[in-house]
Amino acid sequence: MEISFFKYQGTGNDFVMVDDRDLQFPVSKELIASICHRRFGVGADGLILLQNAEGYDFRMVYFNADGGEGSMCGNGGRCVVRFANDLGLFSDKTTFIAVDGEHKATVSGDIIRLKMSNVQGVEEYEEYDFMNTGSPHYVTYVDHIEETDVVNIGSEIRYGSVYGPKGGTNVNFVEVIEDNHLSVRTYERGVEDETFSCGTGVTACALSAHIRKGWESPVKVETIGGSLEVAYRATGQGKFEDIYLIGPAVRVFEGTLTV
């Protein structure tokens, strides 16, 4: 069968999008991994199916590059909002459902403002913070982010004795540029490599900076793939509501796959 697909990217975090409202996509881990392969497939950090969902504009079903169904992806969420808007499913505001629950978003040109899940608490340690922003995130601070061995250190933490048995974690390295301004690099679980940007990771880093630095919303974050902004409302004891991930999402190209 032939499948139409679309390639989108949000600050360099790239995704294959499929309009699966007819539920015809033949989901398999092997197929999705082959599509996401950067040498033998389309190449992407993940694949997203857009499906119908009663009471919502659409459902987002996200798969990691390894073919396994993943937890929430912030940049993927922004990209699927852009995709749904391009399909004409809504004009400027949308409500959709993902694996971690309901999300709202607005579109203004290329900029997507995505409401993230509330954060119920942050585990604070001397060397790092840990929280779930829709996906689990380890946040640690470094002095020279460009010299950090993101892949090797990140994989050690992801598969290590603490988080490995729990299914692993994403690992973020943060350098403070100035007040309310961070630089972030992320090792992503499921991609098993550094990505150009990670939306749930950027969100975690901004919230960590509020706790450690006392910064107020919003926080600007630089990634390899571009700039993002995180707005939030702190409600005390490591809890946050009204969290928004803000930044561009763009269609790159479209094509057809034979599977």
Sequence and secondary structure as in RCSB ss.txt:
>XXXX:A:sequence
MEISFFKYQGTGNDFVMVDDRDLQFPVSKELIASICHRRFGVGADGLILLQNAEGYDFRMVYFNADGGEGSMCGN
GGRCVVRFANDLGLFSDKTTFIAVDGEHKATVSGDIIRLKMSNVQGVEEYEEYDFMNTGSPHYVTYVDHIEETDV
VNIGSEIRYGSVYGPKGGTNVNFVEVIEDNHLSVRTYERGVEDETFSCGTGVTACALSAHIRKGWESPVKVETIG
GSLEVAYRATGQGKFEDIYLIGPAVRVFEGTLTV
>XXXX:A:secstr
 EEEEEEEEETTEEEEEEE TT      HHHHHHHH TTTSS  SEEEEEE  TTSS EEEEEETTSSB S  HH
HHHHHHHHHHHTTS SSEEEEEETTEEEEEEEETTEEEEE   B   EE SS EEEESSSEEEEEE S GGG  H
HHHHHHHHTSTTTGGGT  EEEEEEEEETTEEEEEEEETTTTEEES  HHHHHHHHHHHHHHH   S EEEEETT
EEEEEEEEEEETTEEEEEEEEEE EEEEEEEEE 
